[in-house]
C-alpha cells in the first residue's frame, strides 16, 4: 500500500502548475513568432524597395517605371537526373549550364522555372561541352521539348539533339553551332523544326530522322533559307519566311520555271513578301503580304513562336497578316506575348523583361526585370523550355501572376519614407 502525504500532493500540484506555465510560455512565444514574422518579412521587402529606389534617384527611372527582382535559388548537392517529364509544368523554364569551378570546359545542364523554383539537372557534368561562346553565348538558343525529354543544344561544330531519358546524343546539323537558331517543337513532342544559317531541318524525335527543306522542295529552295528571314508560329505549326519580292529567284518577277520546279502547280498565290510552310511536311501552303516591308522591319523571330521583333523596336504577332502589338526600342530578342504583356530577353540572354503597354491602376511600373542567381555558380545565358501545359494554356494563364509583383504606389511611398528616415534619422 502506497501512502501519499499532503506534502507530496502539494509538491506534485506545484510541479504541474510550473509545467503548465512552461507550456503556456512556449505556446505564447510560438504565437508571437507567427504574429511578428509577416511584419519582419514586410519590413525587409520595403527595405529592399528603398535600396532600389535609392539607386535610381538620379536616373530617369526614379518614378518607379522600371523595376527589377532577383530570384535566388540553390543548386542541390550531389544532384541526379530525375523525372524528365515536364508536360504539366505551369510556367516556362530557363535553361542554362553551370561551369565547373576548376575546369570551365566541363559543364552541367539545368532547367529552372521562371519563378525561381525547382532547379532540375538535365545533363550531368562532362557529358556535353558548353555551347560556343564568341562574345555571344550561344547557350541562349538551347531549347527543350514540351514533354521535357529532348533538348536541342548548339555545339562548336554542329547542333545536337539530347535525349534526357536515355542520354543519347544525335548530331542533327552539318553547320557549326555558333549561329542563330530558330526552333519550334510540336505540342506532342514528336518532332522539332530547326532553322540555322542556310539550313531548315525537320527532326523526327522517335527515329532521329532528319529531313532537310531542300529534300522536300529541291535545291532552288535554298534561296529562301539563304535570303529570307524566318519566324515561326507555334499555334499554327507553320514556318514563315519574310522575303523581299524584288529579289531574284522567288520574287514576284522571278523565273516561273524555278518556282514551279520548287513548289509545283498549286492554288497558292505566287506573289507576296511572305511564304508560309507547313511545319509537319515542309510544303508551301500560303503566300501573301503578311510581314511589314523589309525596309521598315528587319525581322527576328520570337523564341516561343508567336511573333517577331523588328530591330527598330516594333513587336508583331504572327498571322496573315501579322499584327503589331507594341514598341520596345532596345537590344533584345522577343521571348513571347502573354496576356497583354510583351516579354523580352536581352541579347546577352541573362534575364527576362516583362513590358506592359501602360501602367496599371496600382503601379507605375511598365518594365519589370527578373534576374536569377545561385551562390557560388557561374551560369551561361538562358535558353528556354515551354511545357505542353504552357503551350495549351498560354492564352488563358497569366505568367506574371506567379512572379514577384510590381511595386504598388503604396509600396513606393513606404520606401520613400524609409529613405527619408535613413537620411535624416
BALUM-913091 format. One record per residue (C-alpha): x, y, z. Coordinates in steps of 0.5 Angstrom, whole numbers, plus 500, padded with zeros to 3 digits. Example, Ala and Ser with C-alpha at 12.3 -4.5 7.8 and 13.67 -1.06 7.14 Angstrom:
BEGIN
525491516527498514
This chain:
BEGIN
500500500503507498501513503502520499502525504499532504506535503508530497501532494503540494509539491506535485501540484506546484510542479504541475503549475510550473510545468503548465506555466512553462508550456504557456510561455512556449506557446505564447512565444510561438504565437509571438513569432508567428505574429511578428514574422510578417512584420519583419518580412514586410520591413525587409521588403520595404528596406530592399525597395528603399535600397533600389529607390536610392540607387535610382535617385539621380536617374530618369527611373526615379519615379519607379517606372523601371524596377528589378527583382533578383531570385536567389536559388540554391544548387542541390549538393550531389544532384542527380538527373531526376524525372524529366517529364515537365509537361505539367510545369505551369511556368516557362523555364530558363536553361543554363550551364554551371561551370566547374570552378577548377575546369571551365571546359566542364559544365553541367546543364540545368533548368529553373522555373522563372519564379526561381523554384525547382532547379533541375539537373538535366545533363551531369558535368562533363558529358557535353562541353559548353555552348560556344562563346565568341563574345555572344554566349550561344547557350542562349539558343538552348531549347527544351521540348514541351515534355522535358525529355529533349534538348537542342544545344549549340556546340562548337562544330554542330548542333546536337539533340540530347535525350535526357532520358537515355543520355543519347547525343545526336548531331542534327546539323552540319553547320557550326553552332556559333550562330543564331538558332530559331527553334520550334517544337510541336506540342506533342514533342514528336518533332522539332524544327531548327533554322540556323544559317542556311539550314532549315531542319525537321528532326523526328524525335523518335527515330532522330531522322533529320529532314532538310528543307532542300530535301523537300523543296529542291536546291532552289529553296536555299534562296529562302534559307539564305536570304529570307528572315525566319520567324515561327508560329507555335500555335499554327505550327508554321514557318514564316519567311520574310522575303523581299519581293524584289530579290532574284529567285522567288521575288514576284518577278522571279523566273517562273521555272525556278518557282515551279521546280521548287513549289510545284503547281498550286493555288498558293499566291505567287507574290507577297513578301512572306512565305508560309510553310507547314512545319510538319511537312515543310511544304509551302501553304501560303504567301502574302504581304504578312510582314512589314516592309523589310526596309522598315523592319529587320525581322528577328523571330521570337523565342516562344514562336508567337511573334517577331521583333524589328530591330527598330523596336517594334514587336509584332504577333505572327499572323496573316497579316502580322499584328503590331503589339507595341514598341520597346527600343532596346537591344533585346530579343523577343521572348513571348507575348503573355496576357497584355505584356511583352517579354524580352531577353537582353542580347546577353541572355542573362535576365528577363524583362516584362514590359507593360504597355502602360502603368496599371492603377496600383503601380507606376512600373512599366518595365520589370527586370527579373534576375537569377543567381545562385551563390558560388556558381558561374552561369551561362546565358539563358535558353528556354523551355516551354512545357505542354501546359504552358503552351496550351494555357498561354492565352489564359494564364498570366505568368506575372501572377506567379512572379514577384509583384510590381511595387505599388504606389503605397510601397514606394511611399513607404520606401521614400519614408525609409530613405528620409529616416536614413538621411535624417535619422
